[in-house]
Structures are given as C-alpha cells and as structure tokens.
Amino acid sequence: MSIYHRHMTMPDEETILRRKQYLEKLCRKLETRIKNAPPGSLVINRKQRTGSPGFYQVLPGRKRVYLNAGNQKLIQLLAQKEYDRKALAAARRELQQLEALNEYCATEKVEDTLLLCREEKRQLIRPVIESDASFRESWLNQDYFANPYAPEEKIFPTERGDMVRSKSEGQQADYLFYHDYAYLYEKQIELWDGTRKLFRYPDFTILDPVTRTEVIFEHFGKADDEDYLQNNMEKLRLYLNNGYVIGQNLLFTFETRDAPFTIDQFIRVLDARFKK
C-alpha cells in the first residue's frame, strides 16, 4: 500500500484490530447494562409555574409516572440508560466503518498497479503515477546544485558517505539515514527578495513521502554569536517571505555554548512534523 493511503487511514492494521477489540468489548458491556437497567425511559418537562424540571418515567404502553425527589437514583439510572443506548449505537457504527476501512486497506491502489504487470513489460510502461519506492529513488538521485561555499570545511563524514560541516550536522545526517528519511545535503533553493533572485542552501532538504513535497531543515549552530544570529534571522525572514511555514515545510534547531546541541531536540522536531 502506498504511504499516502496509509496516512489517510489509521496507522496500521494492528491499531485497527486493537480498536475493534476494544469496541466489541465495550458493546458487550453496554448491552449488559442496558438489559439490567430499569424499564422505560426518562422524559423531562419544565414546570410552568417554577421553570424547574419535572422528571417522568415513560413505561411500555406510553404510561408516564412522575418521579419526585425521592426517586433520584431511578432518575440517574434512566438517564444513564439513555446515554448507554446512544454510546452503543455509536460504537456499532464505528465498528461498521472499521470493517469498511479494512476492506479499503486491502484493495489494490493505483500507485501499485505497475507491480501487477509482468516484469518483462514494466520497462515498456509509463505509469500514470510512480510507486512510493520509485518516486523516492528518483528524488534521491536527482541532479541538484550543492552549496559551493568553502568545500574544505566539509570535514565530518556521515554513515551515508556525505561530508558535512559540523559534528551536529553529522549526528543529524546519521539519524536521518538510519531512520530511513530521504534527504539531500545543502541543496540549492531559489528565493526572491522583492525583485532580486537569491540562492540559499539549507542544511537538509527532506522528502515528505506522504505529500511528496520537500521540507527544509536548518541547524543554527552559533545562536549566541550576534553576527551569526543576525545573518540567519535574515535567512529565516527570506524563507517566510517566500511561503515557507515553520513546522510545516521549514524546520530548525539551534545551539549555544551554554546550551549545546542534543540529538533529542532534533528527534522531537522531526517526530512532530513527520509522525513516523
């Protein structure tokens, strides 16, 4: 199943199964409570003279019995019975929807159509939409213009084989690699400052596999340096003025001498955006 379809629904089959089991148990509990509840239902009429509520028990055959203050326990049980009936109906509707969802999840998706063709024919076919794996591979192998600035500063190797400019970037790159994120390092993006075209090179450009869009990630490594901070706040301004939104397609972390970078900070930002 495509990643897009997995994220349209509940996370996985196990989660759906757990929810079904919970609802089935809940239905049995509600059915027992309704069966053991007092007969009839509760009706409330406002008293014309005082405006206070008057409680009545409506029995089979439409017989109405007035319930005074001494019947408080019966009033509560009849109110609970009405709630239990509504909760039972809602649980049963949800169970029906979960059954339908299971059927939907099991159906073949258009992204996977190419896999239904013989391998010899696949090279001859131009799919109407690429599979997730094919799209990811094409995206990772794209030609892009990398940051040409001071290549001699890229002295920290990563597990994927990139060379990056700092230990913090190396930790981030390794986390992305080991957790199966598709990313590109220092990929050029085009920005506009009024009528002026500018190029910037975010630390990482990460593929969102669900929407197939790009998310840029910056790490500000010297946030307590006034000149550095001023330059990077200007970069943030450019990003925001060009339609980037913090938390959606623009993510960042920072560190200072007194508050050094930790990988936990990076993980929290990623998890909040991608929910892997």
PyMOL commands that set and color helices and strands:
alter all, ss='L'
color gray80, all
select helices_A, chain A and resi 3-8+13-36+69-106+110-116+119-122+132-140+151-153+167-178+226-241+263-274
alter helices_A, ss='H'
color red, helices_A
select strands_A, chain A and resi 41-46+53-59+63-67+156-157+163-164+183-185+189-193+196-200+204-208+213-220+250-254
alter strands_A, ss='S'
color yellow, strands_A
deselect
rebuild
show_as cartoon
